[in-house]
Amino acid sequence: MRLHRDWLRSGRHHAGIIVLANQSTSIGAQTRGFMRLMAAHSSETMHDRLEFLDNWIS
């Protein structure tokens, strides 16, 4: 994703970016995916990380 790439190239940092590509995903599925992602990664491991929420939704 451009924002993530541009920030890292310029030496800036972020707390993590989570992207949802499939906008038709139900809010319940989004929430479950988000909870799985948060169970797998701490705030420290999310630092400067780009994650696609779709990968965490089953």
C-alpha positions as CSV (number, residue, x, y, z in Angstrom):
1,M,0.0,0.0,0.0
2,R,1.3,3.4,-0.9
3,L,0.9,5.1,2.5
4,H,2.8,2.3,4.2
5,R,5.6,2.3,1.6
6,D,5.9,6.1,1.5
7,W,6.2,6.3,5.3
8,L,8.8,3.7,5.6
9,R,10.8,5.1,2.7
10,S,10.8,8.5,4.3
11,G,12.0,7.1,7.7
12,R,8.7,7.7,9.4
13,H,7.0,5.1,11.6
14,H,3.4,4.1,12.3
15,A,1.5,1.9,14.8
16,G,0.4,-0.5,12.1
17,I,-2.1,-0.3,9.2
18,I,-5.0,-2.8,8.8
19,V,-6.7,-2.9,5.4
20,L,-10.0,-4.5,4.5
21,A,-10.2,-5.1,0.8
22,N,-13.6,-6.8,0.7
23,Q,-15.9,-4.0,1.8
24,S,-19.0,-6.3,1.7
25,T,-17.7,-8.4,4.6
26,S,-20.2,-8.4,7.5
27,I,-19.3,-6.4,10.6
28,G,-19.4,-9.6,12.6
29,A,-16.8,-11.3,10.3
30,Q,-14.7,-8.1,10.4
31,T,-14.8,-8.1,14.2
32,R,-13.8,-11.8,14.4
33,G,-11.0,-11.3,12.0
34,F,-9.8,-8.3,13.9
35,M,-9.9,-10.2,17.2
36,R,-7.8,-13.0,15.6
37,L,-5.3,-10.5,14.3
38,M,-5.0,-8.9,17.7
39,A,-4.6,-12.3,19.4
40,A,-1.7,-13.0,17.1
41,H,0.2,-9.7,17.3
42,S,1.0,-7.4,20.1
43,S,1.1,-3.6,19.7
44,E,4.8,-3.9,19.5
45,T,4.8,-6.5,16.6
46,M,2.2,-4.4,14.7
47,H,4.6,-1.4,14.7
48,D,5.3,-0.5,11.0
49,R,3.3,-3.5,9.8
50,L,0.8,-3.7,7.0
51,E,-1.9,-6.4,7.5
52,F,-4.9,-7.3,5.3
53,L,-7.9,-8.1,7.5
54,D,-9.2,-10.4,4.8
55,N,-6.4,-12.8,5.6
56,W,-7.7,-13.2,9.1
57,I,-11.4,-13.8,8.2
58,S,-12.4,-17.4,7.7
